[in-house]
Every structure is written in C-alpha cells, then in structure tokens.
Amino acid sequence: MSSEPTPDTAAHPALDRQDIAHLARLARLAVTDEELDRFAGQLGAVLDAVAQVQRADVADVVPTTHAVPLTNVLRADVATPSLPRDAVLAGAPAAEDDRFRVPRILGEEA
C-alpha cells in the first residue's frame, strides 16, 4: 500500500499499480497496463464505499439476518381429500393393476 490516509480521505491507504498487479497475480488474472490503472480506481472506489459503511454508528442496532421481518406465505398444511384413483389413472397414458404403467428401466426383472 502506498500512501497514508488523512482524516478527510478514505480510511484505507490508496492502492497503486503494484498492489493491483499483486492482487491480479493472486487471482491468476492477466491484466494489461491500462487495466491496472482502471482497476486501481475502481477498487479504490469500492474500498471508499466500504469505509463509509464502516463509519456508520450501529451501536444501538440489533443484529438481524434480514432487513425486514419475514412471514410464511405458504398456506397451512392441512390434509384434504385427493382425487379418486380412477380419475387420476384415466389421464395416464397407460395403467395396470390400479397403478401407472411405465417402461421398464435398467434391465430390471418384473
């Protein structure tokens, strides 16, 4: 890291081309000289945003897993009568012995 932060700047040291090149090597990314300059600015902006969030006063904020309360939107699990077997099998392409008839698979024996 190359420079020290001041009270009016970001809470992190500025990233230089060497830092970005090192991060790119760690991530096994091939980057051009032009990309090093562009990524340094972009990563600096991300770090500035993170630093701004870290400065928020959250002493009185209760930790949560969701920003808004969650409610179950599913209907109650209540047993209800199902369709009659004859009606279900009437829609099947093939039925046998009150069951769906399907092709044999994996060479299984009957």
C-alpha positions as CSV (number, residue, x, y, z in Angstrom):
1,M,0.0,0.0,0.0
2,S,1.4,3.3,-0.9
3,S,0.0,6.3,1.0
4,E,-1.3,7.1,4.4
5,P,-4.9,8.2,4.9
6,T,-5.8,11.6,6.1
7,P,-9.0,12.5,8.1
8,D,-10.7,13.9,5.0
9,T,-9.9,11.0,2.7
10,A,-10.7,7.3,2.7
11,A,-9.9,5.2,5.8
12,H,-7.7,3.0,3.7
13,P,-4.3,3.6,2.0
14,A,-4.6,4.2,-1.7
15,L,-3.9,1.3,-4.0
16,D,-1.2,1.7,-6.6
17,R,-0.4,-0.3,-9.8
18,Q,1.9,-2.6,-7.9
19,D,-0.9,-3.5,-5.4
20,I,-3.3,-4.2,-8.2
21,A,-0.8,-6.2,-10.1
22,H,-0.2,-8.3,-7.0
23,L,-3.9,-8.9,-6.5
24,A,-4.2,-9.9,-10.1
25,R,-1.4,-12.4,-9.8
26,L,-3.1,-13.9,-6.7
27,A,-6.3,-14.2,-8.6
28,R,-4.4,-15.6,-11.6
29,L,-5.7,-12.8,-13.8
30,A,-3.8,-11.5,-16.8
31,V,-4.2,-7.7,-16.9
32,T,-2.8,-5.0,-19.2
33,D,-1.1,-1.8,-18.0
34,E,-4.3,0.1,-19.0
35,E,-6.4,-2.3,-16.9
36,L,-4.1,-1.8,-13.9
37,D,-4.8,1.9,-13.9
38,R,-8.6,1.4,-14.4
39,F,-8.8,-1.3,-11.7
40,A,-6.9,0.8,-9.2
41,G,-9.5,3.5,-9.4
42,Q,-12.4,1.1,-9.4
43,L,-11.1,-0.9,-6.4
44,G,-10.3,2.4,-4.6
45,A,-14.0,3.4,-5.1
46,V,-15.2,0.1,-3.6
47,L,-12.9,0.4,-0.6
48,D,-14.1,4.0,-0.1
49,A,-17.7,2.8,-0.1
50,V,-16.9,0.1,2.4
51,A,-15.1,2.6,4.6
52,Q,-18.1,4.8,4.5
53,V,-20.4,2.0,5.7
54,Q,-17.9,1.1,8.4
55,R,-18.2,4.6,9.8
56,A,-21.9,4.2,10.4
57,D,-23.0,4.3,14.1
58,V,-24.5,0.9,14.7
59,A,-24.1,0.7,18.5
60,D,-27.8,0.6,19.1
61,V,-28.7,-1.6,16.1
62,V,-29.7,-5.2,16.9
63,P,-28.1,-7.7,14.6
64,T,-30.5,-9.3,12.2
65,T,-30.5,-11.8,9.4
66,H,-33.0,-9.9,7.3
67,A,-33.7,-6.2,6.9
68,V,-37.5,-6.7,7.2
69,P,-39.4,-9.3,9.2
70,L,-40.2,-12.5,7.2
71,T,-43.6,-14.1,7.3
72,N,-44.5,-17.5,5.9
73,V,-46.6,-17.0,2.7
74,L,-47.4,-20.7,2.4
75,R,-50.9,-22.0,3.1
76,A,-51.5,-24.1,6.2
77,D,-50.5,-27.8,5.8
78,V,-54.0,-29.3,6.1
79,A,-54.8,-32.8,4.9
80,T,-57.6,-32.7,2.2
81,P,-59.1,-35.5,0.1
82,S,-57.2,-36.3,-3.0
83,L,-58.5,-37.1,-6.5
84,P,-60.2,-40.5,-6.9
85,R,-57.7,-43.2,-8.2
86,D,-59.9,-43.8,-11.3
87,A,-59.9,-40.1,-12.2
88,V,-56.1,-39.9,-11.9
89,L,-55.4,-43.1,-13.9
90,A,-57.9,-42.0,-16.6
91,G,-55.4,-39.3,-17.5
92,A,-52.4,-41.6,-17.6
93,P,-51.1,-42.9,-21.0
94,A,-51.1,-46.5,-19.5
95,A,-52.3,-48.1,-16.3
96,E,-52.2,-51.6,-15.0
97,D,-53.4,-53.1,-11.7
98,D,-54.6,-49.6,-10.4
99,R,-51.1,-48.1,-11.0
100,F,-49.3,-46.1,-13.6
101,R,-47.7,-48.4,-16.2
102,V,-44.2,-47.1,-17.1
103,P,-41.5,-48.7,-19.3
104,R,-39.0,-51.0,-17.5
105,I,-35.6,-49.4,-16.9
106,L,-32.2,-50.6,-16.1
107,G,-32.9,-54.2,-17.2
108,E,-34.8,-54.9,-14.0
109,E,-36.8,-58.1,-13.8
110,A,-40.5,-58.0,-13.2
